[in-house]
Amino acid sequence: MAFHPGATKRQKEAARRDKQRHKEEKKEQRKREKATRETNPLSPGEDPDIAGIIPGPQPPLED
């Protein structure tokens, strides 16, 4: 049975590159979302944690 350490190393390196690429994509996504949030300013005195919440009974969730 032959053991090829180079093959496992290449697999680990490829997995590391994939993980890093996914992290960069998520980072860019968050950056775009932050930019869109900043372009939609809240009215003065509005709490960002509860912005857009409607009091009272809520409509049923649609699947």
C-alpha positions as a Markdown table, in Angstrom:
| # | Residue | x | y | z |
|---|---|---|---|---|
| 1 | Met | 0.0 | 0.0 | 0.0 |
| 2 | Ala | 1.6 | 3.3 | -1.1 |
| 3 | Phe | 1.2 | 6.4 | 0.8 |
| 4 | His | 1.3 | 9.7 | -1.1 |
| 5 | Pro | 1.8 | 12.6 | 1.3 |
| 6 | Gly | 1.8 | 15.1 | -1.6 |
| 7 | Ala | -1.7 | 14.2 | -2.5 |
| 8 | Thr | -3.1 | 14.8 | 1.0 |
| 9 | Lys | -1.2 | 18.0 | 1.2 |
| 10 | Arg | -2.7 | 19.2 | -2.1 |
| 11 | Gln | -6.2 | 18.3 | -0.8 |
| 12 | Lys | -5.6 | 20.3 | 2.4 |
| 13 | Glu | -4.2 | 23.3 | 0.5 |
| 14 | Ala | -7.2 | 23.2 | -1.9 |
| 15 | Ala | -9.6 | 23.1 | 1.1 |
| 16 | Arg | -7.8 | 26.0 | 2.7 |
| 17 | Arg | -8.1 | 28.1 | -0.5 |
| 18 | Asp | -11.8 | 27.2 | -0.8 |
| 19 | Lys | -12.4 | 28.3 | 2.8 |
| 20 | Gln | -10.5 | 31.5 | 2.3 |
| 21 | Arg | -12.5 | 32.2 | -0.9 |
| 22 | His | -15.7 | 31.7 | 0.9 |
| 23 | Lys | -14.6 | 34.0 | 3.7 |
| 24 | Glu | -13.8 | 36.7 | 1.1 |
| 25 | Glu | -17.1 | 36.3 | -0.6 |
| 26 | Lys | -18.9 | 36.7 | 2.8 |
| 27 | Lys | -16.8 | 39.7 | 3.6 |
| 28 | Glu | -17.8 | 41.4 | 0.3 |
| 29 | Gln | -21.4 | 40.5 | 0.9 |
| 30 | Arg | -21.4 | 42.1 | 4.3 |
| 31 | Lys | -19.7 | 45.2 | 2.8 |
| 32 | Arg | -22.4 | 45.5 | 0.2 |
| 33 | Glu | -25.2 | 45.1 | 2.8 |
| 34 | Lys | -23.6 | 47.7 | 5.0 |
| 35 | Ala | -23.4 | 50.2 | 2.1 |
| 36 | Thr | -27.2 | 49.6 | 1.3 |
| 37 | Arg | -28.1 | 50.1 | 5.0 |
| 38 | Glu | -26.2 | 53.4 | 5.1 |
| 39 | Thr | -28.0 | 54.7 | 2.0 |
| 40 | Asn | -31.4 | 54.1 | 3.8 |
| 41 | Pro | -31.1 | 56.4 | 6.8 |
| 42 | Leu | -33.5 | 56.3 | 9.6 |
| 43 | Ser | -35.7 | 59.2 | 10.6 |
| 44 | Pro | -34.3 | 61.3 | 13.5 |
| 45 | Gly | -34.9 | 59.6 | 16.8 |
| 46 | Glu | -35.8 | 56.2 | 15.3 |
| 47 | Asp | -34.2 | 53.2 | 17.1 |
| 48 | Pro | -32.4 | 51.0 | 14.5 |
| 49 | Asp | -33.1 | 47.9 | 16.5 |
| 50 | Ile | -36.9 | 48.3 | 16.1 |
| 51 | Ala | -37.0 | 50.1 | 12.8 |
| 52 | Gly | -39.7 | 48.7 | 10.6 |
| 53 | Ile | -41.5 | 46.7 | 13.3 |
| 54 | Ile | -45.3 | 47.0 | 13.1 |
| 55 | Pro | -47.1 | 46.6 | 16.5 |
| 56 | Gly | -50.1 | 44.4 | 16.8 |
| 57 | Pro | -50.9 | 41.0 | 15.3 |
| 58 | Gln | -48.5 | 39.9 | 12.6 |
| 59 | Pro | -49.5 | 38.3 | 9.3 |
| 60 | Pro | -49.0 | 34.6 | 9.0 |
| 61 | Leu | -45.6 | 33.4 | 7.6 |
| 62 | Glu | -45.7 | 32.3 | 4.0 |
| 63 | Asp | -43.7 | 29.2 | 3.0 |
